[in-house]
Amino acid sequence: MRGKTARNDFLYSRDDGFTLLEILVALAIMSIALVVVFELFSANMKGIAASGDYLHAAMIAESKMREILDDDKLTEKSWTDVTKDGHQVDAVVTKVDDKRTDNLQVRLLKIDVTVHWTNGSRERTITLETMKLLKKQV
């Protein structure tokens, strides 16, 4: 029995500890893991900011599109507006030449609304398109 006790004391002696190499490897692994976590967090924050920018631009485009669609006397035209927060809004209303509607008492207009904004050094855009059917004016 005495031999086994001495052997166990040797395996669990208090003089044993981590070597400097083991500590350095553990610190290196932990540092790499922390860098990866911080990079993922940073990428997520950038994605959230870009998503917010696109959402804001889509709301501007939808608002302008609703203004255009509410106009009952809509004609072919194009114009550019700039919002208070620096977004450029381009709207284009064009007639759709469709032989199927030539004999009808309606005309078909295509409406394009494009919003431009700058994010850092990159220019971003979002475009909404729709059509509107109006009575032909005699």
OpenMM code with the backbone's topology and positions (N, CA, C; nanometers):
from openmm import Vec3, app, unit

residues = "MET ARG GLY LYS THR ALA ARG ASN ASP PHE LEU TYR SER ARG ASP ASP GLY PHE THR LEU LEU GLU ILE LEU VAL ALA LEU ALA ILE MET SER ILE ALA LEU VAL VAL VAL PHE GLU LEU PHE SER ALA ASN MET LYS GLY ILE ALA ALA SER GLY ASP TYR LEU HIS ALA ALA MET ILE ALA GLU SER LYS MET ARG GLU ILE LEU ASP ASP ASP LYS LEU THR GLU LYS SER TRP THR ASP VAL THR LYS ASP GLY HIS GLN VAL ASP ALA VAL VAL THR LYS VAL ASP ASP LYS ARG THR ASP ASN LEU GLN VAL ARG LEU LEU LYS ILE ASP VAL THR VAL HIS TRP THR ASN GLY SER ARG GLU ARG THR ILE THR LEU GLU THR MET LYS LEU LEU LYS LYS GLN VAL".split()
positions = [
    Vec3(0.0798, -0.1193, 0.0000),
    Vec3(0.0000, 0.0000, 0.0000),
    Vec3(0.0841, 0.1256, 0.0000),
    Vec3(0.1914, 0.1185, 0.0741),
    Vec3(0.2741, 0.2362, 0.0875),
    Vec3(0.3318, 0.2790, -0.0463),
    Vec3(0.3604, 0.1892, -0.1306),
    Vec3(0.4163, 0.2208, -0.2608),
    Vec3(0.3162, 0.2973, -0.3480),
    Vec3(0.1911, 0.2596, -0.3400),
    Vec3(0.0886, 0.3269, -0.4195),
    Vec3(0.0657, 0.4692, -0.3704),
    Vec3(0.0737, 0.4891, -0.2410),
    Vec3(0.0534, 0.6221, -0.1858),
    Vec3(0.1655, 0.7146, -0.2293),
    Vec3(0.2845, 0.6691, -0.2275),
    Vec3(0.3970, 0.7510, -0.2706),
    Vec3(0.3836, 0.7827, -0.4188),
    Vec3(0.3357, 0.6871, -0.4940),
    Vec3(0.3182, 0.7089, -0.6369),
    Vec3(0.2104, 0.8144, -0.6629),
    Vec3(0.0969, 0.8082, -0.5916),
    Vec3(-0.0094, 0.9072, -0.6057),
    Vec3(0.0385, 1.0443, -0.5618),
    Vec3(0.1192, 1.0495, -0.4555),
    Vec3(0.1738, 1.1782, -0.4115),
    Vec3(0.2616, 1.2383, -0.5199),
    Vec3(0.3341, 1.1540, -0.5918),
    Vec3(0.4191, 1.2035, -0.6983),
    Vec3(0.3360, 1.2609, -0.8135),
    Vec3(0.2251, 1.1947, -0.8477),
    Vec3(0.1411, 1.2412, -0.9571),
    Vec3(0.0713, 1.3723, -0.9245),
    Vec3(0.0353, 1.3925, -0.7989),
    Vec3(-0.0398, 1.5115, -0.7594),
    Vec3(0.0401, 1.6013, -0.6673),
    Vec3(0.1670, 1.6063, -0.6870),
    Vec3(0.2472, 1.6897, -0.5970),
    Vec3(0.2229, 1.8365, -0.6278),
    Vec3(0.2433, 1.9198, -0.5298),
    Vec3(0.2168, 2.0624, -0.5435),
    Vec3(0.3268, 2.1340, -0.6205),
    Vec3(0.4328, 2.0688, -0.6491),
    Vec3(0.5403, 2.1317, -0.7239),
    Vec3(0.5086, 2.1371, -0.8731),
    Vec3(0.4204, 2.0479, -0.9174),
    Vec3(0.3844, 2.0484, -1.0589),
    Vec3(0.2883, 2.1631, -1.0865),
    Vec3(0.2994, 2.2239, -1.2029),
    Vec3(0.2110, 2.3327, -1.2448),
    Vec3(0.2164, 2.3418, -1.3959),
    Vec3(0.1637, 2.4489, -1.4480),
    Vec3(0.1683, 2.4677, -1.5917),
    Vec3(0.3056, 2.5194, -1.6314),
    Vec3(0.3522, 2.4724, -1.7427),
    Vec3(0.4797, 2.5219, -1.7925),
    Vec3(0.4559, 2.6546, -1.8645),
    Vec3(0.5617, 2.7263, -1.8844),
    Vec3(0.5524, 2.8538, -1.9539),
    Vec3(0.4988, 2.8340, -2.0950),
    Vec3(0.5383, 2.7290, -2.1597),
    Vec3(0.4903, 2.7004, -2.2948),
    Vec3(0.3397, 2.6753, -2.2952),
    Vec3(0.2880, 2.6012, -2.1995),
    Vec3(0.1447, 2.5759, -2.1918),
    Vec3(0.0665, 2.7057, -2.1690),
    Vec3(0.1179, 2.7919, -2.0863),
    Vec3(0.0526, 2.9202, -2.0593),
    Vec3(0.0529, 3.0075, -2.1846),
    Vec3(0.1646, 3.0120, -2.2566),
    Vec3(0.1719, 3.0917, -2.3789),
    Vec3(0.0762, 3.0394, -2.4867),
    Vec3(0.0648, 2.9087, -2.5010),
    Vec3(-0.0262, 2.8505, -2.5987),
    Vec3(-0.1708, 2.8833, -2.5609),
    Vec3(-0.2043, 2.8731, -2.4327),
    Vec3(-0.3406, 2.9048, -2.3879),
    Vec3(-0.3723, 3.0522, -2.4121),
    Vec3(-0.2780, 3.1407, -2.3853),
    Vec3(-0.2989, 3.2839, -2.4106),
    Vec3(-0.3137, 3.3135, -2.5598),
    Vec3(-0.2362, 3.2454, -2.6426),
    Vec3(-0.2459, 3.2657, -2.7868),
    Vec3(-0.3829, 3.2211, -2.8379),
    Vec3(-0.4303, 3.1066, -2.7924),
    Vec3(-0.5620, 3.0569, -2.8341),
    Vec3(-0.6717, 3.1522, -2.7873),
    Vec3(-0.6624, 3.1995, -2.6636),
    Vec3(-0.7614, 3.2918, -2.6109),
    Vec3(-0.7581, 3.4244, -2.6880),
    Vec3(-0.6401, 3.4724, -2.7239),
    Vec3(-0.6283, 3.5971, -2.8002),
    Vec3(-0.6920, 3.5834, -2.9377),
    Vec3(-0.6687, 3.4736, -3.0040),
    Vec3(-0.7274, 3.4501, -3.1359),
    Vec3(-0.8798, 3.4450, -3.1249),
    Vec3(-0.9292, 3.3758, -3.0227),
    Vec3(-1.0746, 3.3669, -3.0037),
    Vec3(-1.1349, 3.5052, -2.9779),
    Vec3(-1.0706, 3.5875, -2.8990),
    Vec3(-1.1211, 3.7217, -2.8710),
    Vec3(-1.1212, 3.8087, -2.9968),
    Vec3(-1.0180, 3.7993, -3.0777),
    Vec3(-1.0120, 3.8758, -3.2017),
    Vec3(-1.1266, 3.8352, -3.2949),
    Vec3(-1.1521, 3.7066, -3.3052),
    Vec3(-1.2612, 3.6579, -3.3900),
    Vec3(-1.3959, 3.7102, -3.3390),
    Vec3(-1.4165, 3.7065, -3.2078),
    Vec3(-1.5424, 3.7549, -3.1507),
    Vec3(-1.5593, 3.9037, -3.1775),
    Vec3(-1.4543, 3.9827, -3.1601),
    Vec3(-1.4623, 4.1265, -3.1850),
    Vec3(-1.4858, 4.1566, -3.3326),
    Vec3(-1.4255, 4.0812, -3.4227),
    Vec3(-1.4485, 4.1001, -3.5664),
    Vec3(-1.5934, 4.0692, -3.6033),
    Vec3(-1.6478, 3.9625, -3.5474),
    Vec3(-1.7880, 3.9295, -3.5742),
    Vec3(-1.8808, 4.0383, -3.5211),
    Vec3(-1.8514, 4.0893, -3.4042),
    Vec3(-1.9322, 4.1964, -3.3465),
    Vec3(-1.9261, 4.3209, -3.4339),
    Vec3(-1.8074, 4.3552, -3.4815),
    Vec3(-1.7894, 4.4716, -3.5681),
    Vec3(-1.8651, 4.4539, -3.7002),
    Vec3(-1.8567, 4.3354, -3.7591),
    Vec3(-1.9276, 4.3089, -3.8847),
    Vec3(-2.0781, 4.3182, -3.8645),
    Vec3(-2.1268, 4.2690, -3.7516),
    Vec3(-2.2703, 4.2783, -3.7238),
    Vec3(-2.3140, 4.4229, -3.7083),
    Vec3(-2.2344, 4.5045, -3.6444),
    Vec3(-2.2686, 4.6457, -3.6270),
    Vec3(-2.2729, 4.7172, -3.7619),
    Vec3(-2.1782, 4.6863, -3.8504),
    Vec3(-2.1779, 4.7454, -3.9837),
    Vec3(-2.3020, 4.7015, -4.0618),
    Vec3(-2.3383, 4.5748, -4.0488),
    Vec3(-2.4573, 4.5241, -4.1165),
    Vec3(-2.5850, 4.5905, -4.0660),
    Vec3(-2.5922, 4.6125, -3.9368),
    Vec3(-2.7094, 4.6785, -3.8792),
    Vec3(-2.7183, 4.8223, -3.9290),
    Vec3(-2.6043, 4.8916, -3.9340),
    Vec3(-2.6041, 5.0305, -3.9827),
    Vec3(-2.6454, 5.0363, -4.1300),
    Vec3(-2.5926, 4.9461, -4.2122),
    Vec3(-2.6292, 4.9440, -4.3551),
    Vec3(-2.7773, 4.9108, -4.3721),
    Vec3(-2.8277, 4.8196, -4.2925),
    Vec3(-2.9687, 4.7842, -4.2986),
    Vec3(-3.0562, 4.9042, -4.2631),
    Vec3(-3.0156, 4.9802, -4.1627),
    Vec3(-3.0899, 5.1006, -4.1252),
    Vec3(-3.0900, 5.2041, -4.2360),
    Vec3(-2.9754, 5.2189, -4.3034),
    Vec3(-2.9673, 5.3136, -4.4158),
    Vec3(-3.0617, 5.2735, -4.5288),
    Vec3(-3.0631, 5.1452, -4.5642),
    Vec3(-3.1514, 5.0979, -4.6714),
    Vec3(-3.2985, 5.1114, -4.6315),
    Vec3(-3.3294, 5.0849, -4.5054),
    Vec3(-3.4665, 5.0991, -4.4594),
    Vec3(-3.5121, 5.2446, -4.4684),
    Vec3(-3.4257, 5.3364, -4.4265),
    Vec3(-3.4588, 5.4785, -4.4335),
    Vec3(-3.4798, 5.5220, -4.5792),
    Vec3(-3.3922, 5.4779, -4.6692),
    Vec3(-3.4047, 5.5123, -4.8113),
    Vec3(-3.5315, 5.4513, -4.8707),
    Vec3(-3.5664, 5.3301, -4.8320),
    Vec3(-3.6884, 5.2670, -4.8826),
    Vec3(-3.8121, 5.3433, -4.8355),
    Vec3(-3.8081, 5.3939, -4.7134),
    Vec3(-3.9214, 5.4720, -4.6630),
    Vec3(-3.9352, 5.6036, -4.7405),
    Vec3(-3.8229, 5.6670, -4.7724),
    Vec3(-3.8258, 5.7899, -4.8528),
    Vec3(-3.8833, 5.7606, -4.9912),
    Vec3(-3.8361, 5.6521, -5.0544),
    Vec3(-3.8835, 5.6149, -5.1882),
    Vec3(-4.0324, 5.5810, -5.1853),
    Vec3(-4.0760, 5.5093, -5.0835),
    Vec3(-4.2175, 5.4732, -5.0748),
    Vec3(-4.3049, 5.5972, -5.0543),
    Vec3(-4.2579, 5.6898, -4.9739),
    Vec3(-4.3329, 5.8138, -4.9517),
    Vec3(-4.3477, 5.8928, -5.0816),
    Vec3(-4.2382, 5.9057, -5.1566),
    Vec3(-4.2425, 5.9772, -5.2840),
    Vec3(-4.3320, 5.9031, -5.3830),
    Vec3(-4.3261, 5.7712, -5.3835),
    Vec3(-4.4093, 5.6914, -5.4735),
    Vec3(-4.5576, 5.7133, -5.4417),
    Vec3(-4.5937, 5.7195, -5.3150),
    Vec3(-4.7335, 5.7430, -5.2764),
    Vec3(-4.7802, 5.8817, -5.3209),
    Vec3(-4.6912, 5.9815, -5.3083),
    Vec3(-4.7253, 6.1163, -5.3559),
    Vec3(-4.7572, 6.1132, -5.5053),
    Vec3(-4.6734, 6.0449, -5.5808),
    Vec3(-4.6916, 6.0389, -5.7264),
    Vec3(-4.8194, 5.9636, -5.7611),
    Vec3(-4.8441, 5.8530, -5.6954),
    Vec3(-4.9624, 5.7720, -5.7254),
    Vec3(-5.0923, 5.8427, -5.6879),
    Vec3(-5.0876, 5.9351, -5.5926),
    Vec3(-5.2079, 6.0089, -5.5527),
    Vec3(-5.2474, 6.1158, -5.6534),
    Vec3(-5.1564, 6.1496, -5.7455),
    Vec3(-5.1847, 6.2522, -5.8453),
    Vec3(-5.2706, 6.1930, -5.9572),
    Vec3(-5.3969, 6.2409, -5.9681),
    Vec3(-5.4871, 6.1896, -6.0713),
    Vec3(-5.4576, 6.2481, -6.2095),
    Vec3(-5.3855, 6.3582, -6.2152),
    Vec3(-5.3523, 6.4227, -6.3421),
    Vec3(-5.2048, 6.3993, -6.3768),
    Vec3(-5.1597, 6.2806, -6.3540),
    Vec3(-5.0201, 6.2452, -6.3741),
    Vec3(-4.9857, 6.2467, -6.5236),
    Vec3(-4.8721, 6.3076, -6.5560),
    Vec3(-4.8258, 6.3116, -6.6946),
    Vec3(-4.6813, 6.2651, -6.6992),
    Vec3(-4.6333, 6.2468, -6.8207),
    Vec3(-4.4938, 6.2057, -6.8371),
    Vec3(-4.4023, 6.3192, -6.7941),
    Vec3(-4.3106, 6.2890, -6.7039),
    Vec3(-4.2141, 6.3895, -6.6588),
    Vec3(-4.1077, 6.3214, -6.5746),
    Vec3(-4.0047, 6.3970, -6.5434),
    Vec3(-3.9012, 6.3489, -6.4516),
    Vec3(-3.8509, 6.4680, -6.3707),
    Vec3(-3.8096, 6.4417, -6.2486),
    Vec3(-3.7600, 6.5480, -6.1615),
    Vec3(-3.6725, 6.4884, -6.0532),
    Vec3(-3.5971, 6.5770, -5.9889),
    Vec3(-3.5055, 6.5382, -5.8820),
    Vec3(-3.5303, 6.6263, -5.7612),
    Vec3(-3.5355, 6.5656, -5.6450),
    Vec3(-3.5482, 6.6370, -5.5186),
    Vec3(-3.4339, 6.5944, -5.4274),
    Vec3(-3.4023, 6.6798, -5.3319),
    Vec3(-3.3043, 6.6456, -5.2293),
    Vec3(-3.3725, 6.6614, -5.0940),
    Vec3(-3.3648, 6.5580, -5.0110),
    Vec3(-3.4281, 6.5626, -4.8802),
    Vec3(-3.3412, 6.6399, -4.7816),
    Vec3(-3.3989, 6.6687, -4.6647),
    Vec3(-3.3248, 6.7423, -4.5615),
    Vec3(-3.2006, 6.6678, -4.5145),
    Vec3(-3.2068, 6.5361, -4.5171),
    Vec3(-3.0927, 6.4577, -4.4688),
    Vec3(-2.9954, 6.4181, -4.5797),
    Vec3(-3.0095, 6.4795, -4.6990),
    Vec3(-2.9095, 6.4616, -4.8045),
    Vec3(-2.9362, 6.3508, -4.9037),
    Vec3(-3.0512, 6.2864, -4.8977),
    Vec3(-3.0844, 6.1829, -4.9953),
    Vec3(-3.1353, 6.2495, -5.1231),
    Vec3(-3.0843, 6.2059, -5.2368),
    Vec3(-3.1312, 6.2558, -5.3656),
    Vec3(-3.2378, 6.1605, -5.4182),
    Vec3(-3.3531, 6.2158, -5.4535),
    Vec3(-3.4658, 6.1354, -5.5014),
    Vec3(-3.4911, 6.1711, -5.6471),
    Vec3(-3.4774, 6.0731, -5.7370),
    Vec3(-3.5060, 6.0898, -5.8792),
    Vec3(-3.6357, 6.0160, -5.9106),
    Vec3(-3.7298, 6.0877, -5.9720),
    Vec3(-3.8573, 6.0270, -6.0106),
    Vec3(-3.8758, 6.0434, -6.1600),
    Vec3(-3.9198, 5.9367, -6.2247),
    Vec3(-3.9419, 5.9376, -6.3691),
    Vec3(-4.0770, 5.8717, -6.3964),
    Vec3(-4.1616, 5.9448, -6.4701),
    Vec3(-4.2911, 5.8913, -6.5119),
    Vec3(-4.2880, 5.8851, -6.6643),
    Vec3(-4.3054, 5.7659, -6.7198),
    Vec3(-4.3019, 5.7477, -6.8646),
    Vec3(-4.4254, 5.6705, -6.9103),
    Vec3(-4.4657, 5.6973, -7.0338),
    Vec3(-4.5788, 5.6273, -7.0927),
    Vec3(-4.5307, 5.4917, -7.1418),
    Vec3(-4.6107, 5.3911, -7.1158),
    Vec3(-4.5797, 5.2573, -7.1641),
    Vec3(-4.6507, 5.2391, -7.2974),
    Vec3(-4.5724, 5.2202, -7.4032),
    Vec3(-4.6306, 5.1988, -7.5356),
    Vec3(-4.6701, 5.0522, -7.5458),
    Vec3(-4.7990, 5.0314, -7.5373),
    Vec3(-4.8505, 4.8951, -7.5424),
    Vec3(-4.9643, 4.8900, -7.6431),
    Vec3(-4.9482, 4.8126, -7.7443),
    Vec3(-5.0491, 4.8035, -7.8505),
    Vec3(-5.1819, 4.7489, -7.7973),
    Vec3(-5.1786, 4.6783, -7.6870),
    Vec3(-5.3014, 4.6222, -7.6314),
    Vec3(-5.3909, 4.7293, -7.5703),
    Vec3(-5.3349, 4.8461, -7.5337),
    Vec3(-5.4158, 4.9519, -7.4718),
    Vec3(-5.4473, 5.0662, -7.5685),
    Vec3(-5.4048, 5.0553, -7.6949),
    Vec3(-5.4298, 5.1627, -7.7918),
    Vec3(-5.5786, 5.1893, -7.8128),
    Vec3(-5.6593, 5.0867, -7.8169),
    Vec3(-5.8023, 5.1015, -7.8440),
    Vec3(-5.8853, 5.1173, -7.7164),
    Vec3(-5.8215, 5.1187, -7.6037),
    Vec3(-5.8934, 5.1322, -7.4767),
    Vec3(-5.8949, 5.2779, -7.4320),
    Vec3(-5.9809, 5.3080, -7.3390),
    Vec3(-5.9916, 5.4445, -7.2868),
    Vec3(-5.8999, 5.4666, -7.1663),
    Vec3(-5.7915, 5.3926, -7.1612),
    Vec3(-5.6955, 5.4056, -7.0511),
    Vec3(-5.5547, 5.4188, -7.1069),
    Vec3(-5.4699, 5.4758, -7.0265),
    Vec3(-5.3272, 5.4816, -7.0610),
    Vec3(-5.2481, 5.4262, -6.9437),
    Vec3(-5.1351, 5.3668, -6.9745),
    Vec3(-5.0522, 5.3022, -6.8743),
    Vec3(-4.9224, 5.3806, -6.8577),
    Vec3(-4.8922, 5.4191, -6.7331),
    Vec3(-4.7698, 5.4930, -6.7031),
    Vec3(-4.6807, 5.4103, -6.6117),
    Vec3(-4.5515, 5.4156, -6.6405),
    Vec3(-4.4523, 5.3488, -6.5561),
    Vec3(-4.3878, 5.4544, -6.4678),
    Vec3(-4.3763, 5.4247, -6.3377),
    Vec3(-4.3185, 5.5186, -6.2414),
    Vec3(-4.1962, 5.4544, -6.1774),
    Vec3(-4.0832, 5.5245, -6.1867),
    Vec3(-3.9582, 5.4808, -6.1235),
    Vec3(-3.9161, 5.5859, -6.0217),
    Vec3(-3.8887, 5.5434, -5.8997),
    Vec3(-3.8369, 5.6330, -5.7960),
    Vec3(-3.7058, 5.5732, -5.7470),
    Vec3(-3.5976, 5.6512, -5.7602),
    Vec3(-3.4656, 5.6068, -5.7176),
    Vec3(-3.4132, 5.7019, -5.6110),
    Vec3(-3.3636, 5.6448, -5.5024),
    Vec3(-3.3050, 5.7239, -5.3939),
    Vec3(-3.1549, 5.6954, -5.3917),
    Vec3(-3.0754, 5.8033, -5.3918),
    Vec3(-2.9289, 5.7939, -5.3860),
    Vec3(-2.8815, 5.8525, -5.2535),
    Vec3(-2.7820, 5.7893, -5.1924),
    Vec3(-2.7184, 5.8463, -5.0742),
    Vec3(-2.5754, 5.7958, -5.0675),
    Vec3(-2.4950, 5.8644, -4.9897),
    Vec3(-2.3535, 5.8297, -4.9769),
    Vec3(-2.3295, 5.7708, -4.8393),
    Vec3(-2.2620, 5.6574, -4.8372),
    Vec3(-2.2248, 5.5921, -4.7123),
    Vec3(-2.0732, 5.5813, -4.7121),
    Vec3(-2.0086, 5.6728, -4.6408),
    Vec3(-1.8627, 5.6782, -4.6447),
    Vec3(-1.8190, 5.7283, -4.7812),
    Vec3(-1.7448, 5.6482, -4.8540),
    Vec3(-1.7010, 5.6869, -4.9883),
    Vec3(-1.7821, 5.6171, -5.0970),
    Vec3(-1.8777, 5.5333, -5.0572),
    Vec3(-1.9559, 5.4568, -5.1550),
    Vec3(-2.0951, 5.5172, -5.1719),
    Vec3(-2.1381, 5.5249, -5.2977),
    Vec3(-2.2724, 5.5724, -5.3248),
    Vec3(-2.3670, 5.4524, -5.3304),
    Vec3(-2.4780, 5.4655, -5.2627),
    Vec3(-2.5781, 5.3591, -5.2572),
    Vec3(-2.7056, 5.4065, -5.3260),
    Vec3(-2.7826, 5.3135, -5.3808),
    Vec3(-2.9108, 5.3475, -5.4438),
    Vec3(-3.0123, 5.2392, -5.4139),
    Vec3(-3.1372, 5.2802, -5.4176),
    Vec3(-3.2483, 5.1865, -5.4100),
    Vec3(-3.3553, 5.2388, -5.5048),
    Vec3(-3.4178, 5.1482, -5.5797),
    Vec3(-3.5164, 5.1884, -5.6800),
    Vec3(-3.6471, 5.1131, -5.6582),
    Vec3(-3.7570, 5.1876, -5.6640),
    Vec3(-3.8908, 5.1287, -5.6619),
    Vec3(-3.9564, 5.1569, -5.7961),
    Vec3(-4.0269, 5.0579, -5.8499),
    Vec3(-4.0958, 5.0732, -5.9780),
    Vec3(-4.2389, 5.0258, -5.9628),
    Vec3(-4.3283, 5.0933, -6.0343),
    Vec3(-4.4678, 5.0505, -6.0382),
    Vec3(-4.5317, 5.1037, -6.1649),
    Vec3(-4.6571, 5.0700, -6.1848),
    Vec3(-4.7326, 5.1189, -6.2988),
    Vec3(-4.8641, 5.1777, -6.2489),
    Vec3(-4.9183, 5.2720, -6.3265),
    Vec3(-5.0460, 5.3322, -6.2920),
    Vec3(-5.1315, 5.3396, -6.4174),
    Vec3(-5.2559, 5.3010, -6.4013),
    Vec3(-5.3523, 5.3026, -6.5101),
    Vec3(-5.4421, 5.4241, -6.4919),
    Vec3(-5.4495, 5.5092, -6.5952),
    Vec3(-5.5311, 5.6310, -6.5906),
    Vec3(-5.6241, 5.6353, -6.7095),
    Vec3(-5.7327, 5.7100, -6.6929),
    Vec3(-5.8243, 5.7310, -6.8054),
    Vec3(-5.7593, 5.8244, -6.9054),
    Vec3(-5.7810, 5.7963, -7.0311),
    Vec3(-5.7295, 5.8849, -7.1365),
    Vec3(-5.8118, 6.0126, -7.1354),
    Vec3(-5.7440, 6.1242, -7.1524),
    Vec3(-5.8148, 6.2517, -7.1591),
    Vec3(-5.8559, 6.2765, -7.3024),
    Vec3(-5.9802, 6.3145, -7.3209),
    Vec3(-6.0341, 6.3336, -7.4559),
    Vec3(-6.0083, 6.4746, -7.5019),
] * unit.nanometer
topology = app.Topology()
chain = topology.addChain("A")
for resn in residues:
    res = topology.addResidue(resn, chain)
    for name in ("N", "CA", "C"):
        topology.addAtom(name, app.Element.getBySymbol(name[0]), res)
